[in-house]
Amino acid sequence: MHIKSKKRDSAQPVADQPRFPWQWLGSLSLSAQFLIAASFIVFGLMAGVSFFVAAQVEKAAQNAAGLAGAVRMETLIAPLVERSDDGDFLFDDVFQSRINSLIGQGPAGQRIINIKIWTADGQQIYPPGGSGQQPVLFEELRRALAGQMVVSRTTVAKHNYSDEETSQSLLEIYGPLIRSATGEVLLAGEIYEESEVLERQIAETRRSSMIGVFLLSVPMLSLLYLVVRRGARLIEEQRRTLRESLRHAIELSVENNRLRLLADNARVEAGKLNERILDQIGADLHDGSVQLLTLVKLRLSDLVVPRPDVSEATREALNKIMDLVSNILDEVRNLSSGLVLPELENATIDEALQLAIKRFLEITGRNAPLSGSAGLDLRLPDLSICLYRFVLEGLMNSYRHASGNTHMVRCSFKRGRLFVAVIDIGQRPVLSSKREVQRARLGKVSQKRRIRSFGGRMRYFPRRNGTFAIASLPIGSDD
């Protein structure tokens, strides 16, 4: 395995620095990220709770001030309003002096600063200085004329204010002042009160709520931080363990791939060596045993010639021996010719298959047509011999055990694999004896070993109408 390595560009920075805050946050530990995120969330909620509580306190204080103002209107201001004989309201000097005596009364921070009286049509009739204004029915006045008590501030403009009223943050309390016999509001009053007490209560409430939430948040954050920190340490330890396991697994995978390649190469080399050994055995038989048997046959043929010193019984025995030697010589020659295959030295896969079919025809006189083609111009002697022996042995086995069947060979090449099938169709082979069964089993084992030596697989499928023996061999680009 060749691994190409690239040189690091000297102009490229070693590590990119975080350019954005979230990139810097991602470089921190899990516990630090949690602490920062939880702090923002908790303290944000704390501020929200404090403002909410302050708003509720302010609303409650305004309602309380409104109730107090309504009581003041009913008990202090309403009795001061008098009517003339014709039914008009009198706002003379006596009324004004009485109203002026009320201004400035009340506890410190809640004193009355000013009093205004409005008619039902939105006209300010007291103090008299507002008589020149156009009648205006704003929302607070409309609600007061409807019989409700309304609390507001002078910071929100509703009508004309004096400089003194706008310079201070005052409470405006609107409420019904005089009602008719039918309950209709005839006059509405407006009281301006100091809001120092209210603002002080709101600030105190906001401060106390923030302190309380802070005192609750810090221990909670501390406990959560300790829990998350412990979990983060455990996760980091597991991450290191997983990285070590992954590194070890990768090393084992690389080593396994190396060993597998070595095993595949060794298996292929063993197959090639096996074929060479068979070829050498065939050559040795041809050059040794065949020559010796030929010499023995010649010597016996000289002895069989009629001679006076050789009896007839001896001559018959010599004839039988010579016949036996002839048969043995023929078998050894056939065996040698089957082992020595010089015609496959430069043969392609298709040519090797055709030679096997031709050899089957010469031996049995039966034809086995070849369908399909490998379509490869590979000239590998060891692979050609392997396929030659597989096809010939498969055809011979089917001929021995099912001679009446039709024999054929199929070949195809798909997705980098070569498929060769030896098929006989007709009747299912019937083995008559245990010896035939053992012989057939040994033949299948030898075929499987021969195919496996080249990294392939061989499968045998017996069927009711025949058998299929299929070999699958990987054919790479580097073969």
QUIQUIRA-V728489 format. One record per residue. N is the residue number from 1. RES is the residue in three letters. PHI is phi in whole degrees, 0 to 359 (NA if undefined). OMEGA is omega in whole degrees, 0 to 359 (999 if undefined). D_FIRST is the distance of its C-alpha to the first C-alpha in whole Angstrom. Layout:
BEGIN
N&RES&PHI&OMEGA&D_FIRST  N&RES&PHI&OMEGA&D_FIRST
END
This chain:
BEGIN
1&MET&NA&180&0  2&HIS&255&179&4  3&ILE&245&180&6  4&LYS&270&179&10  5&SER&245&179&13  6&LYS&256&177&16  7&LYS&284&179&19  8&ARG&288&179&22  9&ASP&291&183&25  10&SER&293&180&28  11&ALA&280&181&31  12&GLN&279&179&29  13&PRO&292&181&31  14&VAL&294&180&29  15&ALA&216&179&30  16&ASP&286&178&33  17&GLN&281&179&36  18&PRO&298&182&38  19&ARG&261&182&40  20&PHE&233&181&42  21&PRO&301&182&44  22&TRP&291&174&42  23&GLN&291&176&39  24&TRP&294&178&40  25&LEU&295&179&41  26&GLY&291&179&38  27&SER&279&180&37  28&LEU&280&178&39  29&SER&288&182&39  30&LEU&296&180&40  31&SER&293&178&43  32&ALA&294&176&44  33&GLN&299&179&44  34&PHE&296&181&46  35&LEU&298&180&49  36&ILE&294&181&49  37&ALA&295&180&49  38&ALA&294&179&51  39&SER&297&178&53  40&PHE&300&183&54  41&ILE&292&185&54  42&VAL&294&181&57  43&PHE&289&173&59  44&GLY&294&176&59  45&LEU&296&178&60  46&MET&299&179&63  47&ALA&296&178&64  48&GLY&297&179&64  49&VAL&296&181&66  50&SER&297&179&68  51&PHE&293&179&69  52&PHE&295&179&70  53&VAL&297&178&72  54&ALA&298&178&74  55&ALA&295&178&75  56&GLN&294&178&76  57&VAL&296&179&78  58&GLU&297&178&79  59&LYS&295&179&80  60&ALA&296&180&82  61&ALA&294&178&84  62&GLN&295&177&85  63&ASN&296&178&86  64&ALA&296&178&88  65&ALA&296&178&90  66&GLY&296&177&90  67&LEU&297&178&92  68&ALA&297&178&94  69&GLY&295&178&95  70&ALA&296&178&96  71&VAL&296&179&98  72&ARG&297&179&100  73&MET&298&183&100  74&GLU&290&186&102  75&THR&265&186&104  76&LEU&252&188&105  77&ILE&267&184&105  78&ALA&302&179&106  79&PRO&293&182&109  80&LEU&279&182&110  81&VAL&278&180&110  82&GLU&240&179&113  83&ARG&242&176&115  84&SER&279&181&118  85&ASP&295&180&121  86&ASP&274&175&119  87&GLY&95&179&116  88&ASP&280&179&114  89&PHE&279&181&112  90&LEU&258&176&113  91&PHE&238&184&111  92&ASP&273&182&114  93&ASP&295&179&114  94&VAL&297&179&115  95&PHE&297&181&111  96&GLN&293&179&110  97&SER&294&178&111  98&ARG&293&179&110  99&ILE&294&180&106  100&ASN&297&178&106  101&SER&290&179&107  102&LEU&278&182&104  103&ILE&291&182&102  104&GLY&95&178&100  105&GLN&279&179&101  106&GLY&112&178&98  107&PRO&295&181&96  108&ALA&299&181&94  109&GLY&87&179&91  110&GLN&226&183&92  111&ARG&286&178&95  112&ILE&280&181&97  113&ILE&262&183&96  114&ASN&201&179&98  115&ILE&225&177&99  116&LYS&230&180&99  117&ILE&234&183&101  118&TRP&238&176&100  119&THR&274&183&102  120&ALA&292&179&101  121&ASP&267&178&100  122&GLY&88&180&98  123&GLN&265&176&101  124&GLN&278&182&101  125&ILE&254&174&104  126&TYR&211&357&104  127&PRO&295&185&104  128&PRO&299&184&106  129&GLY&297&181&104  130&GLY&267&183&102  131&SER&290&181&104  132&GLY&279&181&103  133&GLN&279&176&100  134&GLN&285&179&99  135&PRO&300&181&98  136&VAL&227&175&95  137&LEU&260&176&93  138&PHE&279&190&90  139&GLU&300&182&88  140&GLU&295&179&89  141&LEU&294&179&93  142&ARG&298&179&92  143&ARG&290&178&91  144&ALA&294&177&94  145&LEU&292&177&96  146&ALA&277&177&95  147&GLY&102&181&95  148&GLN&262&173&92  149&MET&260&185&91  150&VAL&233&178&89  151&VAL&241&179&87  152&SER&216&179&86  153&ARG&233&178&85  154&THR&284&177&87  155&THR&291&177&83  156&VAL&258&185&83  157&ALA&289&178&86  158&LYS&233&177&88  159&HIS&206&182&91  160&ASN&287&179&93  161&TYR&241&174&93  162&SER&278&180&94  163&ASP&298&180&93  164&GLU&295&182&93  165&GLU&288&181&92  166&THR&280&181&89  167&SER&284&181&88  168&GLN&245&175&88  169&SER&268&186&86  170&LEU&251&173&88  171&LEU&270&175&88  172&GLU&252&180&90  173&ILE&243&179&92  174&TYR&255&178&93  175&GLY&193&178&95  176&PRO&294&183&98  177&LEU&250&180&101  178&ILE&235&178&104  179&ARG&244&175&104  180&SER&278&179&107  181&ALA&294&179&109  182&THR&273&179&106  183&GLY&95&179&103  184&GLU&284&180&103  185&VAL&282&179&101  186&LEU&265&179&104  187&LEU&230&176&102  188&ALA&241&180&99  189&GLY&255&178&99  190&GLU&225&181&96  191&ILE&245&175&96  192&TYR&257&180&93  193&GLU&237&173&92  194&GLU&292&181&90  195&SER&245&181&87  196&GLU&296&180&86  197&VAL&297&180&86  198&LEU&298&180&84  199&GLU&296&178&81  200&ARG&293&178&82  201&GLN&296&180&81  202&ILE&295&180&78  203&ALA&296&179&77  204&GLU&296&179&77  205&THR&295&179&76  206&ARG&297&181&73  207&ARG&293&180&72  208&SER&294&179&73  209&SER&292&178&70  210&MET&294&178&68  211&ILE&295&180&68  212&GLY&297&179&68  213&VAL&295&178&65  214&PHE&297&180&63  215&LEU&295&176&65  216&LEU&278&186&63  217&SER&285&184&60  218&VAL&298&176&59  219&PRO&298&180&59  220&MET&296&178&57  221&LEU&297&180&55  222&SER&296&179&54  223&LEU&296&179&54  224&LEU&297&179&51  225&TYR&296&178&49  226&LEU&296&179&49  227&VAL&296&181&48  228&VAL&293&179&45  229&ARG&296&177&44  230&ARG&296&177&44  231&GLY&296&179&42  232&ALA&295&177&40  233&ARG&296&178&39  234&LEU&297&178&38  235&ILE&296&180&36  236&GLU&295&177&34  237&GLU&296&178&34  238&GLN&295&178&32  239&ARG&295&177&30  240&ARG&296&178&29  241&THR&297&179&29  242&LEU&295&178&27  243&ARG&296&177&24  244&GLU&296&179&24  245&SER&296&179&23  246&LEU&295&179&21  247&ARG&297&179&19  248&HIS&296&179&19  249&ALA&295&178&18  250&ILE&295&178&15  251&GLU&298&178&14  252&LEU&296&179&15  253&SER&296&178&13  254&VAL&296&179&10  255&GLU&294&178&11  256&ASN&296&178&13  257&ASN&297&178&10  258&ARG&296&179&8  259&LEU&294&179&12  260&ARG&295&178&12  261&LEU&296&177&10  262&LEU&297&180&11  263&ALA&294&178&15  264&ASP&296&178&14  265&ASN&297&179&13  266&ALA&295&179&16  267&ARG&295&178&19  268&VAL&295&178&18  269&GLU&296&178&19  270&ALA&296&177&22  271&GLY&298&178&23  272&LYS&297&180&23  273&LEU&296&179&25  274&ASN&297&179&27  275&GLU&295&178&28  276&ARG&292&178&29  277&ILE&296&177&31  278&LEU&299&178&33  279&ASP&296&179&33  280&GLN&293&177&34  281&ILE&297&178&37  282&GLY&298&179&38  283&ALA&295&179&39  284&ASP&295&178&40  285&LEU&297&182&42  286&HIS&293&183&44  287&ASP&276&184&44  288&GLY&250&187&46  289&SER&296&180&47  290&VAL&297&179&48  291&GLN&295&179&50  292&LEU&294&178&52  293&LEU&296&176&53  294&THR&297&178&54  295&LEU&296&178&56  296&VAL&297&179&57  297&LYS&296&178&59  298&LEU&294&179&60  299&ARG&296&178&62  300&LEU&292&178&63  301&SER&295&176&64  302&ASP&291&181&67  303&LEU&283&182&68  304&VAL&286&180&69  305&VAL&302&182&71  306&PRO&305&179&75  307&ARG&222&183&76  308&PRO&288&182&80  309&ASP&272&180&78  310&VAL&246&182&76  311&SER&284&180&77  312&GLU&293&180&76  313&ALA&293&178&74  314&THR&294&180&72  315&ARG&294&178&71  316&GLU&294&178&70  317&ALA&295&178&68  318&LEU&294&177&67  319&ASN&297&178&66  320&LYS&296&179&64  321&ILE&296&181&62  322&MET&294&177&61  323&ASP&296&179&61  324&LEU&296&178&58  325&VAL&296&179&56  326&SER&295&179&56  327&ASN&296&179&55  328&ILE&297&180&52  329&LEU&297&178&51  330&ASP&295&180&51  331&GLU&296&179&48  332&VAL&294&178&46  333&ARG&295&178&46  334&ASN&297&179&45  335&LEU&297&180&42  336&SER&294&180&41  337&SER&292&177&41  338&GLY&285&180&39  339&LEU&276&180&37  340&VAL&268&184&36  341&LEU&232&181&35  342&PRO&294&181&35  343&GLU&287&180&36  344&LEU&263&182&32  345&GLU&299&182&30  346&ASN&241&183&30  347&ALA&273&174&31  348&THR&279&180&29  349&ILE&295&180&29  350&ASP&296&179&32  351&GLU&293&177&34  352&ALA&295&178&33  353&LEU&295&178&34  354&GLN&295&177&37  355&LEU&294&178&38  356&ALA&296&178&37  357&ILE&294&178&40  358&LYS&296&178&42  359&ARG&295&177&42  360&PHE&296&178&43  361&LEU&295&180&46  362&GLU&293&184&47  363&ILE&281&188&47  364&THR&253&185&49  365&GLY&76&180&50  366&ARG&253&180&49  367&ASN&264&177&47  368&ALA&233&184&43  369&PRO&296&178&43  370&LEU&256&177&39  371&SER&245&181&38  372&GLY&86&182&35  373&SER&205&177&33  374&ALA&288&180&29  375&GLY&69&182&29  376&LEU&240&178&26  377&ASP&263&179&27  378&LEU&267&179&24  379&ARG&239&179&25  380&LEU&247&185&24  381&PRO&303&183&26  382&ASP&295&179&25  383&LEU&293&179&24  384&SER&297&179&28  385&ILE&294&179&29  386&CYS&300&179&28  387&LEU&293&178&29  388&TYR&300&182&32  389&ARG&291&179&33  390&PHE&299&182&32  391&VAL&293&183&35  392&LEU&295&180&37  393&GLU&294&177&37  394&GLY&297&179&38  395&LEU&294&180&41  396&MET&292&178&42  397&ASN&297&179&42  398&SER&293&178&44  399&TYR&291&181&46  400&ARG&292&188&47  401&HIS&263&179&48  402&ALA&210&186&49  403&SER&292&181&50  404&GLY&277&181&52  405&ASN&278&175&49  406&THR&272&184&48  407&HIS&253&178&44  408&MET&205&180&41  409&VAL&230&178&38  410&ARG&236&182&36  411&CYS&219&177&32  412&SER&204&180&30  413&PHE&230&183&27  414&LYS&222&172&26  415&ARG&52&175&23  416&GLY&79&179&20  417&ARG&232&179&22  418&LEU&260&180&25  419&PHE&246&178&28  420&VAL&233&182&31  421&ALA&238&174&34  422&VAL&252&191&37  423&ILE&233&167&40  424&ASP&231&185&44  425&ILE&237&180&46  426&GLY&158&177&50  427&GLN&240&179&50  428&ARG&289&181&48  429&PRO&298&178&48  430&VAL&241&179&50  431&LEU&270&189&50  432&SER&279&186&53  433&SER&219&177&52  434&LYS&296&178&50  435&ARG&296&178&49  436&GLU&294&178&47  437&VAL&296&180&46  438&GLN&295&180&44  439&ARG&294&179&43  440&ALA&295&179&42  441&ARG&296&178&39  442&LEU&297&178&38  443&GLY&295&178&37  444&LYS&295&180&35  445&VAL&298&180&33  446&SER&295&177&33  447&GLN&296&179&32  448&LYS&298&180&29  449&ARG&296&181&28  450&ARG&296&180&27  451&ILE&289&180&26  452&ARG&296&180&23  453&SER&298&177&22  454&PHE&253&176&20  455&GLY&78&181&19  456&GLY&254&179&22  457&ARG&226&179&25  458&MET&233&180&29  459&ARG&235&183&32  460&TYR&238&183&35  461&PHE&239&174&38  462&PRO&281&180&42  463&ARG&229&182&44  464&ARG&293&184&48  465&ASN&251&178&48  466&GLY&146&182&45  467&THR&221&176&42  468&PHE&232&172&38  469&ALA&242&188&35  470&ILE&242&176&32  471&ALA&249&179&29  472&SER&237&183&25  473&LEU&237&175&22  474&PRO&285&179&19  475&ILE&240&181&19  476&GLY&271&179&16  477&SER&289&182&16  478&ASP&263&180&14  479&ASP&287&999&16
END
